[in-house]
Amino acid sequence: MSRLDRIFVAGHRGMVGSAIARKLRDRGDATVITRTRSELDLADQAQVRTFFANEKIDQIYLAAAHVGGIMANNTYPAEFIYQNLMIQTNIIHEAWRAGVEKLLFLGSSCIYPRLASQPMAEDSLLTGVLEQTNEPYAIAKIAGIKLCESYNRQYGTDYRSVMPTNLYGTGDNYDAEKSHVIPGLLRRFHDAKESAASEVVIWGTGKPMREFLYVDDMAEACLHVMDLNIDTYRKNTQPMLSHINVGTGEDLTIRELAIIIADVVGYRGPIAFDSTKPDGTPRKVMDVSRLHNLGWRARIGLREGLALAYADFLTSTRR
Ligand code: GDP
């Protein structure tokens, strides 16, 4: 009897990691391995080495990361660069040492230059200056892609990378200050509706444009890319440009987003803009032709996803 593949989902308590673990368990053709932070500190090299020596892992989804929205990135830059560099370096290096052949590294669309031409294609990486508010995080994620590519080139591993656009959905962080725009606004509009507040204030000018992908779509894309035949993957990528964008390819302004969220939540009052808060990158939308060529496209539309996210927010506030 052949043994089931042992798949380690690093970061299974996070929004993306938990969606990946759910999809893998639903599929039911592998043993899914997870560890909480108190069981395994991924920033500690010795612990990570012992874990891989004992667990005989076949595949890794590297979804563990220190993440946050524009204010958190701007306020805690040291934590963002240190934690992410440590987590990914420990996992990638110790996975290679233990003979793990397949790994999928999850990055972010903020790896691209602040003024990259839009939509952003994979080959705009390292062609310009990064957005200041999250540069330390972006540098760590770029290092993660380069770690994968370097181990592939020198050691013949099959370590792949996907760069998601802004994600949202089940398991998001709904903190009003430290979260990303969708969970932050779901909370603020909900609280305003409940307290009959006189207005809701949106950070920045409302003019920046963003693209959003529901997390279950992201998890599905991750499994798709991990499972691609190696020849198909290599034919559609290059050894030193191996990452794949994951998104919808469609964007909207923060103002337009706010209006849809207000509608989904049922808030009918006025919306104001606080232009003393940072806007971040003016526009961020992915060129997803590489992913489309590889046979995957997003399925969950923004309004449908926001309704699912609001339901998740309501559940999480009741817990
Ligand atoms: P970014 O894509 O890295 O800039 O991440 P965010 O999701 O944190 O922010 C996206 C855009 O939404 C930025 O232009 C923010 O200024 C704007 N924004 C408006 N209101 C909020 C809010 O309540 N929370 C956050 N995080 N961003 C907001």
Residues whose N, C-alpha, C, O or C-beta is under 5 A from the ligand:
A	BS01	GDP	G69 I70 A176 S179 H180 V181 G184 L185 I202 W203 G204 P208 I254 P278 D279 G280
